[in-house]
Amino acid sequence: MTELGLFLTKRSVNKAEIARRAEISKSRLTQLSNNPTTKLTAEELFKIALAMSIKPCDLLMEVCKNVTLKEQDKSPLS
């Protein structure tokens, strides 16, 4: 299961209703929820957040919570 899938499960949302509101297919939402190799687009993330009545940045932070930079890449740009 993906971070999006875990988030949707934790929120106990109706995936069919979210898919309808977000104007994406139920099968696409299922892929995004279950298949870690399926890539979530920014537009899909934005629509899913709007369909859930949450801020897109909150969903982004949840979905990407395990994304980090390598230690050498963390220094500030000059």
FILOMI-76300 format. One record per atom (N, C-alpha, C): x, y, z; atom name. Coordinates in steps of 0.2 Angstrom, whole numbers, m for minus. Each point is the difference from the previous one (the first is absolute). Layout:
rec east=X&north=Y&up=Z&atom=CA
...
This chain:
rec east=4&north=m6&up=0&atom=N
rec east=m4&north=6&up=0&atom=CA
rec east=4&north=6&up=0&atom=C
rec east=m2&north=5&up=m3&atom=N
rec east=4&north=7&up=m1&atom=CA
rec east=m2&north=4&up=6&atom=C
rec east=4&north=6&up=1&atom=N
rec east=m1&north=5&up=5&atom=CA
rec east=m7&north=3&up=m1&atom=C
rec east=m2&north=1&up=m7&atom=N
rec east=m7&north=2&up=m1&atom=CA
rec east=m5&north=m5&up=2&atom=C
rec east=1&north=m6&up=m1&atom=N
rec east=m5&north=m5&up=2&atom=CA
rec east=0&north=m1&up=7&atom=C
rec east=5&north=1&up=4&atom=N
rec east=0&north=0&up=7&atom=CA
rec east=m4&north=6&up=3&atom=C
rec east=2&north=5&up=m3&atom=N
rec east=m4&north=7&up=2&atom=CA
rec east=m7&north=m1&up=m1&atom=C
rec east=m2&north=m3&up=m6&atom=N
rec east=m8&north=0&up=m1&atom=CA
rec east=m3&north=m5&up=5&atom=C
rec east=4&north=m6&up=1&atom=N
rec east=m3&north=m5&up=5&atom=CA
rec east=0&north=3&up=7&atom=C
rec east=5&north=4&up=2&atom=N
rec east=0&north=3&up=6&atom=CA
rec east=m6&north=5&up=1&atom=C
rec east=m2&north=3&up=m5&atom=N
rec east=m5&north=5&up=0&atom=CA
rec east=m7&north=m3&up=m1&atom=C
rec east=0&north=m7&up=m2&atom=N
rec east=m6&north=m4&up=m1&atom=CA
rec east=m5&north=4&up=m5&atom=C
rec east=3&north=2&up=m5&atom=N
rec east=m4&north=3&up=m6&atom=CA
rec east=m2&north=m5&up=m5&atom=C
rec east=m6&north=2&up=m3&atom=N
rec east=m3&north=m4&up=m5&atom=CA
rec east=4&north=2&up=m7&atom=C
rec east=4&north=m5&up=m2&atom=N
rec east=5&north=1&up=m5&atom=CA
rec east=m4&north=1&up=m7&atom=C
rec east=m6&north=m3&up=m1&atom=N
rec east=m4&north=1&up=m6&atom=CA
rec east=m3&north=7&up=0&atom=C
rec east=m1&north=3&up=6&atom=N
rec east=m3&north=7&up=0&atom=CA
rec east=6&north=5&up=m1&atom=C
rec east=6&north=m2&up=3&atom=N
rec east=5&north=5&up=m1&atom=CA
rec east=2&north=0&up=m7&atom=C
rec east=0&north=m6&up=m4&atom=N
rec east=2&north=m1&up=m7&atom=CA
rec east=m5&north=4&up=m4&atom=C
rec east=m7&north=0&up=2&atom=N
rec east=m5&north=4&up=m4&atom=CA
rec east=1&north=7&up=1&atom=C
rec east=1&north=2&up=6&atom=N
rec east=1&north=8&up=1&atom=CA
rec east=7&north=2&up=m3&atom=C
rec east=5&north=m4&up=0&atom=N
rec east=6&north=2&up=m3&atom=CA
rec east=1&north=m1&up=m7&atom=C
rec east=m5&north=m3&up=m3&atom=N
rec east=m1&north=m1&up=m7&atom=CA
rec east=6&north=m4&up=m3&atom=C
rec east=1&north=m5&up=4&atom=N
rec east=5&north=m5&up=m2&atom=CA
rec east=m3&north=m7&up=1&atom=C
rec east=2&north=m5&up=m4&atom=N
rec east=m4&north=m6&up=0&atom=CA
rec east=1&north=m4&up=6&atom=C
rec east=m4&north=m4&up=2&atom=N
rec east=1&north=m4&up=6&atom=CA
rec east=6&north=m5&up=m1&atom=C
rec east=1&north=m2&up=m6&atom=N
rec east=6&north=m5&up=m1&atom=CA
rec east=6&north=4&up=1&atom=C
rec east=0&north=6&up=m2&atom=N
rec east=6&north=4&up=1&atom=CA
rec east=2&north=2&up=7&atom=C
rec east=m5&north=1&up=4&atom=N
rec east=0&north=1&up=7&atom=CA
rec east=3&north=m6&up=4&atom=C
rec east=m3&north=m6&up=m3&atom=N
rec east=2&north=m6&up=3&atom=CA
rec east=8&north=m1&up=m1&atom=C
rec east=2&north=1&up=m7&atom=N
rec east=7&north=m1&up=m1&atom=CA
rec east=4&north=5&up=4&atom=C
rec east=m2&north=6&up=1&atom=N
rec east=4&north=5&up=4&atom=CA
rec east=0&north=m2&up=7&atom=C
rec east=m5&north=m4&up=2&atom=N
rec east=0&north=m2&up=7&atom=CA
rec east=4&north=m6&up=2&atom=C
rec east=0&north=m4&up=m5&atom=N
rec east=3&north=m7&up=1&atom=CA
rec east=7&north=m1&up=m3&atom=C
rec east=1&north=3&up=m6&atom=N
rec east=6&north=m2&up=m3&atom=CA
rec east=6&north=6&up=1&atom=C
rec east=5&north=m2&up=3&atom=N
rec east=5&north=5&up=2&atom=CA
rec east=4&north=2&up=m7&atom=C
rec east=0&north=m3&up=m5&atom=N
rec east=3&north=2&up=m6&atom=CA
rec east=m4&north=5&up=m4&atom=C
rec east=m7&north=1&up=1&atom=N
rec east=m4&north=4&up=m3&atom=CA
rec east=1&north=7&up=2&atom=C
rec east=2&north=5&up=m4&atom=N
rec east=1&north=7&up=1&atom=CA
rec east=m6&north=4&up=1&atom=C
rec east=0&north=4&up=5&atom=N
rec east=m6&north=4&up=2&atom=CA
rec east=2&north=7&up=m3&atom=C
rec east=m4&north=3&up=m5&atom=N
rec east=2&north=6&up=m2&atom=CA
rec east=m3&north=6&up=4&atom=C
rec east=3&north=6&up=m1&atom=N
rec east=m1&north=6&up=5&atom=CA
rec east=m8&north=1&up=m1&atom=C
rec east=m2&north=0&up=m6&atom=N
rec east=m7&north=1&up=m1&atom=CA
rec east=m5&north=m5&up=3&atom=C
rec east=2&north=m6&up=0&atom=N
rec east=m4&north=m5&up=4&atom=CA
rec east=0&north=1&up=7&atom=C
rec east=6&north=1&up=3&atom=N
rec east=0&north=2&up=7&atom=CA
rec east=m4&north=6&up=2&atom=C
rec east=0&north=5&up=m4&atom=N
rec east=m4&north=6&up=1&atom=CA
rec east=m7&north=m1&up=0&atom=C
rec east=m2&north=m4&up=m5&atom=N
rec east=m7&north=m2&up=m1&atom=CA
rec east=m3&north=m4&up=6&atom=C
rec east=4&north=m5&up=2&atom=N
rec east=m1&north=m5&up=6&atom=CA
rec east=m1&north=4&up=6&atom=C
rec east=5&north=5&up=1&atom=N
rec east=m1&north=4&up=6&atom=CA
rec east=m6&north=4&up=0&atom=C
rec east=m2&north=3&up=m5&atom=N
rec east=m6&north=4&up=m1&atom=CA
rec east=m6&north=m4&up=1&atom=C
rec east=0&north=m6&up=m3&atom=N
rec east=m6&north=m4&up=1&atom=CA
rec east=0&north=m2&up=8&atom=C
rec east=5&north=m1&up=3&atom=N
rec east=0&north=m1&up=7&atom=CA
rec east=m1&north=6&up=5&atom=C
rec east=0&north=6&up=m3&atom=N
rec east=m1&north=6&up=4&atom=CA
rec east=6&north=1&up=4&atom=C
rec east=6&north=m1&up=m2&atom=N
rec east=6&north=1&up=4&atom=CA
rec east=4&north=4&up=m4&atom=C
rec east=5&north=3&up=3&atom=N
rec east=5&north=4&up=m4&atom=CA
rec east=5&north=m5&up=m4&atom=C
rec east=1&north=2&up=m6&atom=N
rec east=5&north=m4&up=m4&atom=CA
rec east=7&north=m1&up=3&atom=C
rec east=2&north=5&up=3&atom=N
rec east=7&north=0&up=3&atom=CA
rec east=0&north=m5&up=6&atom=C
rec east=m6&north=m1&up=4&atom=N
rec east=0&north=m5&up=5&atom=CA
rec east=0&north=m7&up=m3&atom=C
rec east=m3&north=m1&up=m6&atom=N
rec east=0&north=m7&up=m3&atom=CA
rec east=7&north=m1&up=m3&atom=C
rec east=3&north=5&up=m2&atom=N
rec east=7&north=m1&up=m3&atom=CA
rec east=5&north=m2&up=5&atom=C
rec east=m1&north=4&up=6&atom=N
rec east=4&north=m2&up=6&atom=CA
rec east=m1&north=m7&up=2&atom=C
rec east=m6&north=m2&up=0&atom=N
rec east=m1&north=m7&up=2&atom=CA
rec east=3&north=m5&up=m5&atom=C
rec east=m2&north=1&up=m6&atom=N
rec east=2&north=m5&up=m5&atom=CA
rec east=8&north=0&up=m1&atom=C
rec east=3&north=6&up=1&atom=N
rec east=7&north=0&up=m1&atom=CA
rec east=4&north=0&up=7&atom=C
rec east=m3&north=m2&up=5&atom=N
rec east=4&north=0&up=7&atom=CA
rec east=6&north=m4&up=0&atom=C
rec east=1&north=m5&up=m4&atom=N
rec east=6&north=m3&up=0&atom=CA
rec east=5&north=2&up=m5&atom=C
rec east=m1&north=5&up=m4&atom=N
rec east=5&north=3&up=m5&atom=CA
rec east=5&north=4&up=4&atom=C
rec east=6&north=m1&up=m2&atom=N
rec east=6&north=4&up=3&atom=CA
rec east=5&north=1&up=m5&atom=C
rec east=4&north=5&up=2&atom=N
rec east=6&north=1&up=m4&atom=CA
rec east=6&north=m4&up=3&atom=C
rec east=5&north=m2&up=m4&atom=N
rec east=6&north=m2&up=2&atom=CA
rec east=4&north=5&up=4&atom=C
rec east=3&north=m2&up=5&atom=N
rec east=4&north=4&up=5&atom=CA
rec east=4&north=6&up=m4&atom=C
rec east=4&north=m2&up=m5&atom=N
rec east=4&north=5&up=m3&atom=CA
rec east=m5&north=5&up=m4&atom=C
rec east=m6&north=m2&up=m2&atom=N
rec east=m4&north=5&up=m3&atom=CA
rec east=m4&north=5&up=4&atom=C
rec east=1&north=m1&up=7&atom=N
rec east=m4&north=4&up=4&atom=CA
rec east=3&north=7&up=2&atom=C
rec east=6&north=2&up=m3&atom=N
rec east=3&north=6&up=1&atom=CA
rec east=m4&north=6&up=m4&atom=C
rec east=0&north=6&up=3&atom=N
rec east=m4&north=5&up=m3&atom=CA
rec east=3&north=2&up=m7&atom=C
rec east=m4&north=2&up=m5&atom=N
rec east=3&north=2&up=m6&atom=CA
rec east=3&north=7&up=1&atom=C
rec east=5&north=2&up=m4&atom=N
rec east=3&north=6&up=1&atom=CA
rec east=m2&north=5&up=m6&atom=C
